[in-house]
Amino acid sequence: MVDRKDLDYQTMREYERFEKGAANSNTSTAVLQRQLEDPNARIIITTIQKLSRFVAANRKHDVYNDHVVVIFDECHRSQFGDMHAEITRVFKRYHLFGFTGTPIFAENSGTGGDPRRRTTQQAFGDKLHTYTIVDAINDKNVLPFRIDYINTIKAGTWIKDKQVSAIDTERALLAPERIAQIVGYIREHFDQKTKRSSSYRHDGKRLTGFNSLLATASIDAAKRYYAEFSRQQQSLPEAQRLKIGLIYSFAANEDEEGGLLGEEEFETDQLDQGSRDFLEGAIRDYNALFNTSFDTSADKFQNYYKDLSQRLKKRELDLVIVVNMFLTGFDATTLNTLWADKNLKAHGLIQAYSRTNRILNSVKTYGNIVSFRNLEKETNDALALFGNKDAKGIVLLKPYAEYYGEYEKRVAELLGTYPLGQPIIGEAAQKAFIKLFGSILRLRNILTAFDDFAGNEILSQREFQDYQSLYLNLYAEFRSVSDADKEAINDDVVFEIELIKQVEINVDYILLLVERYLSSKGTGDDMKFWRPSSAPSIPAHRSGTRRT
């Protein structure tokens, strides 16, 4: 049992990965009824809405006398308490199980609805098993988080704390100047936070970096952000613009109880006319970008939601602006950053943060949270509620100073033990270099997301490239030996190749090699080196080069 169509599809895909044909999905209540009446349909995946319609239309049915097992996914959702009551009323022989990463305790329960079913334990009984976010991170099933509180951290001269300060009035939070400052910050730091200088392979394609969600407090805020991104990007060439999506739907309480996420609905006909017209315009932009034909009518909006989620997962979109949608249950391994201009707390906060920490590869080492409101206390409280008293030290990355101190120590060791220009002799020394430089690559991968790291890299760009060239040469040598003799490489030789961006062999790259060759031969004065006037300058990032 799931509560949204996209989770229906997502759950079905997971069963298919486990065993083809293991489960049955359905597209309508009529199909669900046929499955319930089919003794060979052992596992049925359905939405709560379809089962509710089936029960409403069939006050009496033979299936109610069969032994059924009902598994509720995301069972912290309030409507599962209502459906729980309905199932226990009509079915005679049943077992009910609920799964959630963020149960509702007395401390984070709401005040609405049936007071007998406000907590997960009230609805589903005693806990059978507990596996916390601390366990998951310790077991390396999900990633830890790294959080920037932009309104409280010491920022550089390019931005003042007060310019994006979370002043506690809605009018100030929606001020055009503040929205413009935040959009400017996101655009300026987008490549840094989403690691657009790193490339990797995913689903058979080479991608660069990751993508993100911008969580806003209301439909009004979401509209203002979308308009401001459009304004700031209108003069840019299309290739330089971030691909932005927008999605929201009607919710009676967009920002419930100061940070708990409201129930997600797909009702667009209840939107006020201005909000629906604005969404229509954003969907037209989307259609122009991807050659699609969606709108806000019921069926087409459902398909827009599904298409948007798939393009997020394939990293075809850079950023999607949301209110509550995509903040619970949605999994995209390519998503690494949540920009949060929204009050969050308890299970709503953990759910939203957890969109960013799905494991993908060695480039993605943490979920990145950039908060434009001071959520530090809410974050610590939520971790204590869903983890334990030591959760903060496990779930959150260490402060910048600790990583930078370790980085300084290892770079000093690199420069002292393996000075450039001197060969590394012997397999033991080569393996030690591989291990040391790999640890430096991993630390740099984390440090590049900190604003303080810019200008404090210690190694010059040329020095880093030369060490990287040596690292890649050793990788090629070890790999060739491994191909010849599978026992030649020990398990302790681990290369962090995913953390190195491979350079395309283009005109600029070839010209760079020629320049380096002429410089090394001292022939710069004897030979003229011409660059076509139309050729672009050498790019700043040329990592991954190998000199032969």
FIPANU-688538 format. One record per residue (C-alpha): x, y, z; residue in one letter. Coordinates in steps of 0.001 Angstrom, whole numbers, plus 524288, in hexadecimal, padded with zeros to 5 digits. Layout:
FIPANU-688538
[site [X Y Z] 'A'];
...
end
This chain:
FIPANU-688538
[site [80000 80000 80000] 'M'];
[site [80589 80D14 7FBCC] 'V'];
[site [7FF78 81A8B 7FBF7] 'D'];
[site [80405 8202D 7EEF5] 'R'];
[site [804AC 81B88 7E0EA] 'K'];
[site [81340 81E12 7DFCB] 'D'];
[site [815CD 81570 7EBB2] 'L'];
[site [80D4A 80AFD 7E553] 'D'];
[site [81656 80B59 7D988] 'Y'];
[site [822A0 80C2C 7E1F9] 'Q'];
[site [81E94 80089 7EA6A] 'T'];
[site [81B19 7F86C 7DE7A] 'M'];
[site [82884 7FB1A 7D8B3] 'R'];
[site [82F22 7F66C 7E534] 'E'];
[site [82778 7E9AA 7E4EA] 'Y'];
[site [82B0A 7E7F3 7D68B] 'E'];
[site [83969 7E99B 7DA05] 'R'];
[site [837E7 7DEE8 7E42B] 'F'];
[site [83066 7D570 7DB78] 'E'];
[site [829B7 7D7C4 7CE7F] 'K'];
[site [81B14 7D5B5 7CFA4] 'G'];
[site [81B6C 7D491 7DE8A] 'A'];
[site [81123 7DF0D 7E07E] 'A'];
[site [8054A 7E4CD 7D9B1] 'N'];
[site [8029A 7F337 7D816] 'S'];
[site [7F5F9 7F93C 7D31A] 'N'];
[site [7F11D 80529 7CBF0] 'T'];
[site [7E32F 805A9 7D0EB] 'S'];
[site [7D9FF 800BF 7DB6F] 'T'];
[site [7D432 7F72B 7D190] 'A'];
[site [7E19E 7F10B 7CF4F] 'V'];
[site [7E3DD 7F095 7DE04] 'L'];
[site [7D6FF 7E93E 7DFBC] 'Q'];
[site [7DAE4 7DF12 7D57F] 'R'];
[site [7E7D0 7DD1F 7DC9B] 'Q'];
[site [7E14E 7DB9C 7E9CC] 'L'];
[site [7D872 7D14E 7E3CC] 'E'];
[site [7E3F1 7CA29 7DD5B] 'D'];
[site [7E9B4 7BF8C 7E652] 'P'];
[site [7F67F 7C00D 7DE98] 'N'];
[site [7F8C2 7CE88 7E147] 'A'];
[site [8010A 7CCBF 7ED63] 'R'];
[site [806C0 7DA59 7EF25] 'I'];
[site [7FEAD 7E634 7EB3E] 'I'];
[site [803D2 7F412 7EB88] 'I'];
[site [7F94B 7FE65 7EC29] 'T'];
[site [7F6C0 80C34 7F08F] 'T'];
[site [7EE75 80F1F 7FC5F] 'I'];
[site [7E4D7 81666 7F3AA] 'Q'];
[site [7E1F5 80A77 7EB2F] 'K'];
[site [7DFF4 80170 7F6C0] 'L'];
[site [7D72F 80B97 7FD43] 'S'];
[site [7CECB 80C37 7F0F8] 'R'];
[site [7CE42 7FD60 7F060] 'F'];
[site [7C9AE 7FC6F 7FE91] 'V'];
[site [7BF9F 80742 7FC97] 'A'];
[site [7BA19 80078 7F082] 'A'];
[site [7BA3B 7F2C4 7F667] 'N'];
[site [7B42D 7F27C 803C2] 'R'];
[site [7B447 7E3AD 802DA] 'K'];
[site [7BE80 7DBBC 7FB93] 'H'];
[site [7C464 7CE26 7FCC1] 'D'];
[site [7D22D 7D3B1 7FDF6] 'V'];
[site [7CE93 7D91B 80B5B] 'Y'];
[site [7CE49 7CB16 81063] 'N'];
[site [7DBA8 7C79F 80ABB] 'D'];
[site [7E814 7C861 812AA] 'H'];
[site [7EEFE 7D4CE 80E3B] 'V'];
[site [7FBA0 7DB79 81208] 'V'];
[site [7FB5E 7EA39 81063] 'V'];
[site [80848 7F18A 8103A] 'I'];
[site [8078B 80053 8117C] 'F'];
[site [81311 807D8 80BEC] 'D'];
[site [815D4 81550 811F2] 'E'];
[site [80C52 811CE 81CCF] 'C'];
[site [80EAB 81EB9 823D1] 'H'];
[site [80527 824E5 81A27] 'R'];
[site [7F8A4 8286C 8213C] 'S'];
[site [7EF4D 8228F 8173F] 'Q'];
[site [7F4B7 8151B 81A3D] 'F'];
[site [7EE74 815F9 8279A] 'G'];
[site [7E14D 81838 820ED] 'D'];
[site [7E38C 80D3E 81737] 'M'];
[site [7E80D 80492 82267] 'H'];
[site [7DAC4 80623 828CA] 'A'];
[site [7D3A9 8032F 81C1A] 'E'];
[site [7DB9E 7F6DC 8195E] 'I'];
[site [7D9D3 7F196 82719] 'T'];
[site [7CB39 7F417 825AF] 'R'];
[site [7C912 7EC82 81906] 'V'];
[site [7D3BC 7E203 818F0] 'F'];
[site [7D1E9 7D693 82225] 'K'];
[site [7DF4E 7CFE7 821B5] 'R'];
[site [7EAEF 7D8E1 8203D] 'Y'];
[site [7F8AB 7DC75 82472] 'H'];
[site [7FCA9 7EABD 82384] 'L'];
[site [80AA6 7EFB9 822C2] 'F'];
[site [80F36 7FDCC 821E9] 'G'];
[site [81C69 802B8 81D37] 'F'];
[site [8218A 81076 81F36] 'T'];
[site [82E93 81723 82100] 'G'];
[site [8280D 821BB 8291C] 'T'];
[site [81D92 81C80 8324A] 'P'];
[site [81410 825A4 838EB] 'I'];
[site [816D3 82615 8477E] 'F'];
[site [80F76 82DF2 8519F] 'A'];
[site [81A08 8387E 85051] 'E'];
[site [817A7 83A9F 841C4] 'N'];
[site [80945 83756 84096] 'S'];
[site [7FF6D 840F9 83B5F] 'G'];
[site [7F31C 845ED 841B6] 'T'];
[site [7E94E 842A2 83707] 'G'];
[site [7E238 83637 83373] 'G'];
[site [7DE14 82AF7 83BFE] 'D'];
[site [7E4E3 82C43 84947] 'P'];
[site [7E560 81D53 84A11] 'R'];
[site [7EE45 81C77 83E1C] 'R'];
[site [7F78E 82804 83F37] 'R'];
[site [803E8 82005 84103] 'T'];
[site [80938 814C8 838E7] 'T'];
[site [80885 80BD8 844B7] 'Q'];
[site [7FA2C 80F14 846C6] 'Q'];
[site [7F727 80B6E 838A8] 'A'];
[site [8001A 7FFAB 836DD] 'F'];
[site [80343 7FA7C 8445C] 'G'];
[site [81074 7F7BA 84A78] 'D'];
[site [81D1C 7F921 842E1] 'K'];
[site [8221E 7EC45 83D75] 'L'];
[site [82F83 7F155 839B3] 'H'];
[site [83702 7FE23 839E4] 'T'];
[site [8417B 80234 83033] 'Y'];
[site [844C5 8108B 831E4] 'T'];
[site [84B54 81A49 828E6] 'I'];
[site [85780 81893 83150] 'V'];
[site [85771 809F2 82E47] 'D'];
[site [85573 80C96 81FC8] 'A'];
[site [860D1 81632 81F08] 'I'];
[site [869BA 80D62 82717] 'N'];
[site [86673 80211 81DF3] 'D'];
[site [868DB 80AE1 81220] 'K'];
[site [85B19 808EA 80CEF] 'N'];
[site [85906 8179D 80C27] 'V'];
[site [86218 82360 80CB4] 'L'];
[site [8640B 82D38 817B4] 'P'];
[site [85FD6 83B66 81602] 'F'];
[site [8675D 847F4 814AC] 'R'];
[site [85FD7 85445 81865] 'I'];
[site [8622F 862A6 81589] 'D'];
[site [859FB 86C18 81D7D] 'Y'];
[site [85B96 877E5 814CB] 'I'];
[site [85554 8812C 81E78] 'N'];
[site [85E73 87D1F 82985] 'T'];
[site [86B7F 878D9 823A3] 'I'];
[site [87667 88288 8215B] 'K'];
[site [8755E 88590 812E4] 'A'];
[site [87F19 88BF8 809D1] 'G'];
[site [87ED5 89A1B 8057E] 'T'];
[site [87643 896B6 7F9DE] 'W'];
[site [86A74 894BE 80294] 'I'];
[site [865FD 89A64 80F88] 'K'];
[site [85EE8 8926A 819B8] 'D'];
[site [8541B 89C7F 81ACB] 'K'];
[site [85148 89BA0 80C37] 'Q'];
[site [84C06 88DEA 80D74] 'V'];
[site [84863 88E5D 81BCA] 'S'];
[site [83C7B 88674 81F93] 'A'];
[site [834E3 891BE 8257F] 'I'];
[site [828BE 88C2C 82B93] 'D'];
[site [81E73 89358 823C1] 'T'];
[site [81899 88DF9 81756] 'E'];
[site [818DD 89B49 810DE] 'R'];
[site [8277E 89C8A 81301] 'A'];
[site [829E5 88E65 80EF1] 'L'];
[site [82319 890FC 801FF] 'L'];
[site [8299C 89E31 7FFB3] 'A'];
[site [82E5F 89F15 7F18F] 'P'];
[site [83BE8 8A339 7F63F] 'E'];
[site [83D37 896F2 7FEA2] 'R'];
[site [83831 88DE5 7F3F4] 'I'];
[site [841C7 89422 7EA60] 'A'];
[site [84D14 89275 7F3EB] 'Q'];
[site [84A1F 8840C 7F5FC] 'I'];
[site [8486B 88149 7E774] 'V'];
[site [85551 88850 7E517] 'G'];
[site [85BDC 88009 7EF8D] 'Y'];
[site [85670 87367 7E9D3] 'I'];
[site [85ADF 876F7 7DC1F] 'R'];
[site [8685E 87B10 7E0BE] 'E'];
[site [86A7C 86ED8 7E8E8] 'H'];
[site [862C5 864F8 7E0F6] 'F'];
[site [86E6A 85EB0 7DA24] 'D'];
[site [875F0 85E0E 7E6EB] 'Q'];
[site [86B18 857D2 7EEE9] 'K'];
[site [866C1 84E3F 7E462] 'T'];
[site [874C7 84AF7 7E05A] 'K'];
[site [87363 84E43 7D201] 'R'];
[site [88219 84CD9 7D00D] 'S'];
[site [88105 83E32 7D2DB] 'S'];
[site [87C7D 8346C 7C8C9] 'S'];
[site [877B3 82668 7CA2F] 'Y'];
[site [86FF9 81C1A 7C2F5] 'R'];
[site [861C7 8197F 7C6A3] 'H'];
[site [857FA 81101 7BF5F] 'D'];
[site [8613F 80FFC 7B3D9] 'G'];
[site [86346 81EAB 7B270] 'K'];
[site [86E3F 827B1 7B6C7] 'R'];
[site [86905 8324D 7BFB3] 'L'];
[site [86F7F 83DDE 7C631] 'T'];
[site [86BE0 840A9 7D434] 'G'];
[site [85EB5 83F67 7DACA] 'F'];
[site [851C6 846B4 7DBC8] 'N'];
[site [84975 84CCD 7E666] 'S'];
[site [83C60 850B7 7EC51] 'L'];
[site [83891 85E33 7F14F] 'L'];
[site [82E8B 85C89 7FC38] 'A'];
[site [82612 8688A 7FE66] 'T'];
[site [81C46 86BCB 80907] 'A'];
[site [81076 86EBA 80073] 'S'];
[site [80B35 86F05 7F29E] 'I'];
[site [80D1B 87DBF 7F2B6] 'D'];
[site [81B7F 87BF4 7F61B] 'A'];
[site [81D3F 87160 7EBBE] 'A'];
[site [81793 87A6F 7E15C] 'K'];
[site [8207B 885A2 7E573] 'R'];
[site [82C8C 87D03 7E4DD] 'Y'];
[site [8291F 877C2 7D767] 'Y'];
[site [826C7 88585 7D241] 'A'];
[site [833A2 88A5F 7D7FE] 'E'];
[site [83B75 87F30 7D1F5] 'F'];
[site [83527 88267 7C4D8] 'S'];
[site [83883 890CF 7C679] 'R'];
[site [846AF 88E77 7CA49] 'Q'];
[site [848F0 88495 7BF69] 'Q'];
[site [841BB 88B44 7B436] 'Q'];
[site [84DE1 891F2 7AEAD] 'S'];
[site [8562E 88595 7AF39] 'L'];
[site [85845 87C81 7A391] 'P'];
[site [84FAA 8708D 7A4D6] 'E'];
[site [85B69 8679F 7A725] 'A'];
[site [85F0F 86F6C 7B350] 'Q'];
[site [85196 86F72 7B99D] 'R'];
[site [84DF3 86629 7C46F] 'L'];
[site [842C4 85D49 7C04C] 'K'];
[site [83846 860C7 7CA49] 'I'];
[site [82BA7 85980 7CD08] 'G'];
[site [82022 85DA2 7D57D] 'L'];
[site [8156F 8556D 7DB94] 'I'];
[site [80B23 85780 7E60B] 'Y'];
[site [7FCE5 8542F 7E83E] 'S'];
[site [7F21E 8580F 7F17A] 'F'];
[site [7F439 85596 7FFF7] 'A'];
[site [7EB92 85AD2 80AA2] 'A'];
[site [7F77B 85D70 8131F] 'N'];
[site [803D3 85EFF 80B05] 'E'];
[site [80CD2 86050 816C4] 'D'];
[site [80676 85894 821A3] 'E'];
[site [80944 85AD5 82FF9] 'E'];
[site [815E8 86237 82DF4] 'G'];
[site [81D85 85831 8264D] 'G'];
[site [8162F 84B58 82516] 'L'];
[site [813E1 8482D 816D2] 'L'];
[site [805B3 84874 81276] 'G'];
[site [7FF35 83D39 80B6B] 'E'];
[site [8025B 83D09 7FD07] 'E'];
[site [7F6F9 83E8B 7F3C7] 'E'];
[site [7F59F 83F42 7E50A] 'F'];
[site [7EA02 8486B 7E4C3] 'E'];
[site [7EC62 853F1 7DBB9] 'T'];
[site [7DE15 85796 7D9C7] 'D'];
[site [7DDAA 85D09 7E7AA] 'Q'];
[site [7E8FB 8665E 7E543] 'L'];
[site [7E595 874C0 7E47A] 'D'];
[site [7E53B 87955 7D656] 'Q'];
[site [7F1D4 88128 7D75A] 'G'];
[site [7F994 8759F 7DCB5] 'S'];
[site [7F3FD 86C54 7D293] 'R'];
[site [7F6E9 875C8 7C76E] 'D'];
[site [804DA 87776 7CC50] 'F'];
[site [806A3 868AB 7CCFF] 'L'];
[site [8013B 8677D 7BF27] 'E'];
[site [80BA1 87127 7BAAB] 'G'];
[site [81686 8699C 7C177] 'A'];
[site [811BB 85CE9 7BB49] 'I'];
[site [811DB 86399 7ADEC] 'R'];
[site [82026 8670A 7B065] 'D'];
[site [8227F 858BD 7B3D2] 'Y'];
[site [81B8A 85434 7A782] 'N'];
[site [82412 85D2E 79F42] 'A'];
[site [83047 857F8 7A5EA] 'L'];
[site [82D26 84984 7A45A] 'F'];
[site [82385 84945 79907] 'N'];
[site [81852 84455 7A182] 'T'];
[site [809EC 8482C 7A246] 'S'];
[site [805BB 8489F 7B08A] 'F'];
[site [7FC68 851FE 7B76F] 'D'];
[site [7F516 85315 7C46B] 'T'];
[site [7E96B 84AB8 7C09D] 'S'];
[site [7E7FA 83EE5 7C975] 'A'];
[site [7EDFD 8340E 7C123] 'D'];
[site [7F83E 83C7D 7BA93] 'K'];
[site [7FCA9 84212 7C799] 'F'];
[site [7FE9A 83446 7CCDF] 'Q'];
[site [806C4 83134 7C0DA] 'N'];
[site [80E44 83DF9 7C28A] 'Y'];
[site [81199 839E6 7D078] 'Y'];
[site [81657 82C9E 7CBCD] 'K'];
[site [81E3A 83251 7C07E] 'D'];
[site [82446 83C8F 7C96A] 'L'];
[site [82843 83230 7D346] 'S'];
[site [82E8B 829DF 7C8AA] 'Q'];
[site [83642 83558 7C32E] 'R'];
[site [83AEE 83880 7D0E1] 'L'];
[site [83F9F 82A80 7D270] 'K'];
[site [846A0 82B02 7C550] 'K'];
[site [84CBE 83834 7C8DC] 'R'];
[site [8465D 83ED5 7BD31] 'E'];
[site [841A9 849C2 7C63D] 'L'];
[site [84ABE 851FE 7CE8E] 'D'];
[site [8413D 856E8 7D8D7] 'L'];
[site [832D7 854F8 7DBF1] 'V'];
[site [82B81 85ED6 7E451] 'I'];
[site [8219B 85841 7ED59] 'V'];
[site [81900 85B09 7F913] 'V'];
[site [8169B 84D67 7FE9B] 'N'];
[site [81774 844B9 7F2A8] 'M'];
[site [82384 83C05 7F14C] 'F'];
[site [82758 83E79 7FF80] 'L'];
[site [82294 83129 80450] 'T'];
[site [824A4 823BE 7FE75] 'G'];
[site [82AF0 82874 7F1E4] 'F'];
[site [8380D 821F8 7EEE3] 'D'];
[site [841A2 8271F 7E4C1] 'A'];
[site [84FC1 822F5 7E657] 'T'];
[site [8544D 82E3C 7DDA0] 'T'];
[site [84E6D 83851 7E6F1] 'L'];
[site [8583A 83D51 7F0F8] 'N'];
[site [853BF 84AF3 7F549] 'T'];
[site [847D8 85082 7FC32] 'L'];
[site [846BE 85F51 7FC59] 'W'];
[site [83D4A 861CB 8079F] 'A'];
[site [835B7 86E64 8097D] 'D'];
[site [82B67 867E7 811B3] 'K'];
[site [8294C 86505 82008] 'N'];
[site [82B59 85692 82272] 'L'];
[site [82B43 84E47 82EAE] 'K'];
[site [82A62 84059 833D2] 'A'];
[site [8268C 83633 82997] 'H'];
[site [82427 840C1 81F5F] 'G'];
[site [8323F 8454B 8209C] 'L'];
[site [8383E 837B0 8200C] 'I'];
[site [82FA0 833FD 81484] 'Q'];
[site [83388 8403B 80CEA] 'A'];
[site [8420B 83EE6 8100B] 'Y'];
[site [841C4 83093 80C20] 'S'];
[site [83EA8 833BE 7FDFB] 'R'];
[site [84D29 836FD 7FC9F] 'T'];
[site [85456 82BA8 802EE] 'N'];
[site [851D2 81FF0 7FA1C] 'R'];
[site [85E7D 818F4 7F6BB] 'I'];
[site [86356 819D1 7E8B5] 'L'];
[site [8722D 819D8 7E761] 'N'];
[site [87ED3 81EB4 7ED87] 'S'];
[site [87C96 82C81 7E848] 'V'];
[site [87032 82DB8 7F066] 'K'];
[site [874F3 82CD3 7FE70] 'T'];
[site [86A0C 833E1 805CB] 'Y'];
[site [85CC2 83A29 80484] 'G'];
[site [85E3A 848DC 8034E] 'N'];
[site [854A5 851AD 80A94] 'I'];
[site [85526 8606D 80882] 'V'];
[site [84B77 866C9 811D1] 'S'];
[site [8475E 874FC 81083] 'F'];
[site [84081 8740E 81DA7] 'R'];
[site [84694 870CE 82AB2] 'N'];
[site [842F0 8627C 82C1D] 'L'];
[site [84E42 85E88 834E8] 'E'];
[site [8461C 85C1E 84118] 'K'];
[site [83B86 85525 83942] 'E'];
[site [845F7 84CAF 832BC] 'T'];
[site [84C34 848D6 83FAD] 'N'];
[site [83EEC 8460A 845C9] 'D'];
[site [83ACE 83D88 83A43] 'A'];
[site [84775 835C2 83AA9] 'L'];
[site [845BD 83377 84931] 'A'];
[site [837B8 82EFA 846D9] 'L'];
[site [83A98 82599 83BA4] 'F'];
[site [8489D 821D4 83EE4] 'G'];
[site [84E3D 822CC 84C99] 'N'];
[site [855CB 82C3E 8550A] 'K'];
[site [8621A 829D0 84CE8] 'D'];
[site [85B3D 82AC9 83FC1] 'A'];
[site [86048 83854 83C59] 'K'];
[site [86E74 833C3 83BF9] 'G'];
[site [86B02 828BF 832A0] 'I'];
[site [86061 82E6B 82A0B] 'V'];
[site [866B1 83BB5 82788] 'L'];
[site [873EF 83DCF 82152] 'L'];
[site [87EBF 8435A 829C7] 'K'];
[site [8818C 851F6 829A2] 'P'];
[site [88A0D 857B2 81EDB] 'Y'];
[site [895CA 859AD 827F9] 'A'];
[site [896D3 84B22 82AE8] 'E'];
[site [896D8 84728 81C9B] 'Y'];
[site [8A022 8521D 81904] 'Y'];
[site [8A993 84E6F 823FB] 'G'];
[site [8AA12 8407F 81EED] 'E'];
[site [8ABC2 8458A 81108] 'Y'];
[site [8B72E 84E4C 81517] 'E'];
[site [8BDE2 842E1 81BBF] 'K'];
[site [8BC94 839D1 81015] 'R'];
[site [8C0CE 84405 8060F] 'V'];
[site [8CCD9 846E1 80E64] 'A'];
[site [8CFD7 83851 80E5B] 'E'];
[site [8CDDC 837DD 7FF9D] 'L'];
[site [8D721 84339 7FD0A] 'L'];
[site [8E14B 83E0E 8069E] 'G'];
[site [8E114 82FB4 802BA] 'T'];
[site [8DE2C 830A2 7F429] 'Y'];
[site [8E3F4 83D70 7EEF2] 'P'];
[site [8E096 84027 7E0C9] 'L'];
[site [8EB21 83C91 7D729] 'G'];
[site [8F01A 830DF 7DEDF] 'Q'];
[site [8EBF2 8232E 7DACA] 'P'];
[site [8E49C 81A5E 7E429] 'I'];
[site [8EC68 80DDE 7E467] 'I'];
[site [8E72D 800CC 7E8BC] 'G'];
[site [8D985 7FB29 7E9BB] 'E'];
[site [8D87C 7FDC5 7F85E] 'A'];
[site [8DB76 80C43 7F68D] 'A'];
[site [8D231 80D17 7EAF8] 'Q'];
[site [8C72E 806E8 7F2D5] 'K'];
[site [8C9C7 81048 7FE14] 'A'];
[site [8C8FF 81BC9 7F493] 'F'];
[site [8BC4F 8168D 7EEBF] 'I'];
[site [8B656 81567 7FC5C] 'K'];
[site [8BB05 822F6 80087] 'L'];
[site [8B6CA 82A10 7F433] 'F'];
[site [8A9CA 822C6 7F430] 'G'];
[site [8A728 827B4 80203] 'S'];
[site [8AA82 8358E 7FD78] 'I'];
[site [8A0EB 83429 7F221] 'L'];
[site [89644 82FD9 7FB86] 'R'];
[site [898F1 83B22 804C9] 'L'];
[site [8990D 844F7 7F98D] 'R'];
[site [88C2E 83F4C 7F4EE] 'N'];
[site [88635 842CD 8021F] 'I'];
[site [88D62 84FB6 803FA] 'L'];
[site [88976 85558 7F6C8] 'T'];
[site [87B82 856B5 7FBD6] 'A'];
[site [88046 85FD9 806AF] 'F'];
[site [880FF 86E19 802A8] 'D'];
[site [88D3A 86FD9 80B39] 'D'];
[site [8953B 8665E 802F5] 'F'];
[site [89614 86F44 7F714] 'A'];
[site [8A3C0 87533 7F6D4] 'G'];
[site [8A8D9 86C19 80182] 'N'];
[site [8ABB2 85FF4 7F968] 'E'];
[site [8BA72 86039 7FCEF] 'I'];
[site [8BDFA 85908 7F05E] 'L'];
[site [8BE38 861E3 7E481] 'S'];
[site [8B5EA 85DB4 7D920] 'Q'];
[site [8C215 85997 7D1AB] 'R'];
[site [8C76D 851C4 7DD2C] 'E'];
[site [8BA71 84AEE 7DF16] 'F'];
[site [8B9BE 8479D 7D090] 'Q'];
[site [8C794 84228 7D0B0] 'D'];
[site [8C4C5 8398B 7DC75] 'Y'];
[site [8B81F 83553 7D613] 'Q'];
[site [8BF6B 831CE 7C992] 'S'];
[site [8C8A9 8295D 7D189] 'L'];
[site [8BD00 82301 7D83F] 'Y'];
[site [8B68F 81FFF 7CB2D] 'L'];
[site [8C336 81AA0 7C592] 'N'];
[site [8C422 8113C 7D106] 'L'];
[site [8B5E2 80DA2 7CEF0] 'Y'];
[site [8B8D7 80A37 7C0B7] 'A'];
[site [8C4DE 80254 7C47B] 'E'];
[site [8BE18 7FAB5 7CF4F] 'F'];
[site [8B267 7F824 7C6A4] 'R'];
[site [8BAE5 7F2F6 7BB89] 'S'];
[site [8C1EE 7E9F2 7C504] 'V'];
[site [8B4D1 7E591 7CA53] 'S'];
[site [8B00E 7E25D 7BC99] 'D'];
[site [8BBF4 7D9E7 7BA78] 'A'];
[site [8BC00 7D37C 7C7C4] 'D'];
[site [8AFA2 7D432 7CFDC] 'K'];
[site [8B726 7D169 7DC6D] 'E'];
[site [8C08D 7DCDB 7DAA5] 'A'];
[site [8B7AE 7E737 7E0BA] 'I'];
[site [8B48D 7E585 7EEFC] 'N'];
[site [8A78B 7E957 7F4CF] 'D'];
[site [8ADE8 7F4A7 7FBF5] 'D'];
[site [8B023 7FC74 7EF63] 'V'];
[site [8A42A 8050F 7EDE9] 'V'];
[site [8A425 80FDF 7E3BE] 'F'];
[site [89AB5 81B45 7E52C] 'E'];
[site [898FB 81CCC 7D693] 'I'];
[site [88AF0 821AB 7D7DE] 'E'];
[site [89021 82D6F 7DF3E] 'L'];
[site [8983A 831A0 7D378] 'I'];
[site [8919A 83861 7C837] 'K'];
[site [89668 832C8 7BB5E] 'Q'];
[site [899CC 83D25 7B15D] 'V'];
[site [89416 83C96 7A3C1] 'E'];
[site [89E56 83C84 7991A] 'I'];
[site [89A26 84904 79261] 'N'];
[site [8A171 853CE 78B49] 'V'];
[site [8A463 85B33 797D0] 'D'];
[site [8A9E7 84F0E 79E27] 'Y'];
[site [8B2F0 84C4C 792AD] 'I'];
[site [8B77A 85A7A 7924A] 'L'];
[site [8BA55 859A9 7A0D5] 'L'];
[site [8C2E1 84DB4 79EE1] 'L'];
[site [8CA30 8548B 793F0] 'V'];
[site [8CC66 8606E 79CA0] 'E'];
[site [8D199 857E0 7A780] 'R'];
[site [8DA5D 85099 79DF2] 'Y'];
[site [8E023 85D20 79866] 'L'];
[site [8E218 8628D 7A600] 'S'];
[site [8E906 85645 7AABC] 'S'];
[site [8F216 8567E 79EC4] 'K'];
[site [8F549 864E1 7A060] 'G'];
[site [8F161 86784 7924E] 'T'];
[site [8E77C 87212 79542] 'G'];
[site [8F07F 87C97 78FB0] 'D'];
[site [8F451 874D5 783A8] 'D'];
[site [8E6C8 870DB 77F13] 'M'];
[site [8DA67 8788B 77D10] 'K'];
[site [8CE85 87299 78372] 'F'];
[site [8C1D2 87752 77DA7] 'W'];
[site [8B472 8764D 783D3] 'R'];
[site [8A8FA 8787D 77AB7] 'P'];
[site [8A240 8850E 77ED3] 'S'];
[site [8954B 87DD8 77FE5] 'S'];
[site [89A7B 8734C 78903] 'A'];
[site [89606 8744A 79716] 'P'];
[site [89FF2 875E9 7A1E0] 'S'];
[site [8A548 86A22 7A908] 'I'];
[site [89B40 865D1 7B31D] 'P'];
[site [89ECD 867B9 7C154] 'A'];
[site [89C20 8596E 7C4DB] 'H'];
[site [8A503 8500B 7BDAB] 'R'];
[site [8A5BC 844FD 7C768] 'S'];
[site [8A730 83729 7C2D0] 'G'];
[site [8B1FA 839F3 7B8EB] 'T'];
[site [8BC77 82FD3 7B6D4] 'R'];
[site [8C9B8 8336A 7B19C] 'R'];
[site [8D062 8299C 7A8C4] 'T'];
end
